[in-house]
Amino acid sequence: MESITLYPAFSSIGSILIGLWILSAIRKSSRLSLPPGPRRLPIVGNLFQMPSVNHYLKFTEWRKIYGALVYLEVFGSPVLVLNDLKEAKELLDNRGAMYSDRPRFVMAGDLIGWDKTPVLSPFNKNLRYMRRLMALTIQGKYLEAFRPKIENACRSFVIQFLDEPENLIKQLKRLNGTVVLDVVYGHEVTSNDDALVAASEKSVEDFGAAITMGVHAVDFIPALKSLPTWFPFFKFHSIAQRQRSNLYNATNKPVEIVKRQIAEGTARDSFVAKHLQETELDDWEMEMLKRAAQNMYGGGVDTTTSVLTNFFFYMTLHPEIQLRAQEEIDQVTSGERLPDIRDRDKLPYVNAIFLETLRLGPSVPTGLPHRLVEDDEYKGYRIPANTVVYANIWDMTHNDAEYPNPDVFLPDRYLDPQNPQTDPRSMIFGFGRRICPGKDLADEISLLTIAMTLATCDIRAKVDGEGRYIMPTPDFAPGLICQLRQWEYTVSPRSEKHLALIQSYA
Ligand code: HEM
């Protein structure tokens, strides 16, 4: 009874206290300053200081002036760059509930529909379900079911590469495309003009064009979205319509084929077949399955190709590292078989070459942008809601406090039992609730290709007229993904015996 009469008084004192607390929090938060960053111009902010390509180089320059957190604004939209692993882990991992959304892309998302697929999806129920489907198929122990497909494709790549040493990058793309399409749809790529590869490549091209900021006025002025489709001067509606239809076909057609194959009893094991056969999917679940499947080619092929291209480049520079890795492999396999994924623990030096490859040329150097959904405070700074957050992965993997001599390819840095340096896989696949869902698949394809290549091939720089090696310098093409351009190398089997060994798997 007493408590009932006391309740209104308690409640009004409580309201006053809460009110005071809110007021003080507002005052405190408005007293807090934004993180440091380059000076902003009125209205456009840092627009003219933002590079159009290779953002990581500019971000790294800014880190030297402003530190681990760099704050920018473009037309009033806040952007935060995290240059340090510690800050990325604290904000993107530990505070993942706030930092896992994606920014809005009007052209790519609202108009074409990429925001319905994992890569640009807001952090919502759809995304959680799509990521769960991927986790149950291509991560951890579930990936084992696909190991024979991966091993086969890696062996075929090495055989093909020895046969036709030109066009390394094209062949690596084919390797990764073959694995991803086989794992996702059970599709076998048997020719260079495969229709599903062509459609998937078109999707990647469309996506790249749609998310390139500055190309479509509608990304800067979203209100243009409401212009009628016939309105002159602006082409974005017709481009969006065409790309929406491409995306629809790329999402639906391959799954329809798998459904037909299941009905005919000819479906091969795959991500799509597994989920269609294991559960009765309702319409929403079916839609999620299609969208998750669609995104994997785009997420997996160019990234893994960039990693493996880097491996071949570093090996061109370092024959002595190849020799040491070959000795290690020979001790495990006696030269009688190819190494496989189960040998990983017995091949620490080969594994260290793989890690160093990932570190020195991280495939997605600024990761993908996350969006903060509510106001936050960190280290005495205010970080406003809607801030778009980039992790400068390039800078993290080149940080000389973490990795002494960061520009040198040094696999031994991971092998000192007293002081092993940080595994770059804790950065290069992104962070928190958006961490790359294909990381285990990428890890297996890359490690296997590296181990099989080292086991059987010698990669060397080209030799000039006087017998001297012509050492290439790295030349990265600009873009979201750090892809080396082709350079000159030679490749040959380590011996007749090694050639016979790899060919015995054909
Ligand atoms: C070495 C190879 C790879 C690298 C370096 C890489 C890197 C990344 C990074 C940095 C992100 C963004 C994470 C974030 O937002 O914090 C990402 C997202 C993603 N990756 Fe990968 N990736 C690789 C391979 C793959 C593979 C093999 C697949 C699938 C077969 C894949 C599918 C995806 C998808 C679907 C997303 C979007 C996830 C989301 O937004 O929730 N990736 N990847």
Boltz pocket constraint, residues with backbone or C-beta under 6 A from the ligand:
constraints:
  - pocket:
      binder: B
      contacts: [[A, 118], [A, 119], [A, 120], [A, 121], [A, 131], [A, 180], [A, 292], [A, 295], [A, 296], [A, 297], [A, 299], [A, 300], [A, 301], [A, 303], [A, 304], [A, 307], [A, 363], [A, 364], [A, 367], [A, 368], [A, 369], [A, 370], [A, 427], [A, 428], [A, 429], [A, 430], [A, 431], [A, 432], [A, 433], [A, 434], [A, 435], [A, 436], [A, 437], [A, 438], [A, 439], [A, 441], [A, 442], [A, 443]]
      max_distance: 6.0
